[in-house]
Amino acid sequence: MLAQVQFKKKDPKEFKPLAIEQAKQIKVETILDEITKRVFHDTYLCPLHNEKSGSLKVYRNNNTWYCFGCCKGGSVIDLVMKHYDMSLSDAVTWLVGGLG
């Protein structure tokens, strides 16, 4: 299970935009495999709402996801931000430093 990480407020000038590109290289499936159940090849139970059958689809060709149940989607960064209720800088820091 992934550990919860506490973040300190950072000066926006310290945040490196290149880290966003690094974070986007992490596969959406890597995060989803840690936080929810895979139902089929590219389909998962959505971690953003309760459901019994999978409605979250992973698009491997562009490393994005979309849930047809709650109508939310995006990149791996968006998934981490929504699931863990993090800011953009915290999500990128967590992905690049913690998991990536």
Buried (B, 14 or more C-beta within 10 A) or exposed (E): EEEEEEEEEEEEEEEEEEBBEBBBEBEBBEBBEEBBEBBEEBBBBBBBEEBEEBBBBBEEEEBBBBBEBBEBBEBBBBBBBBBBEBEBBBBBBBBBEEBB
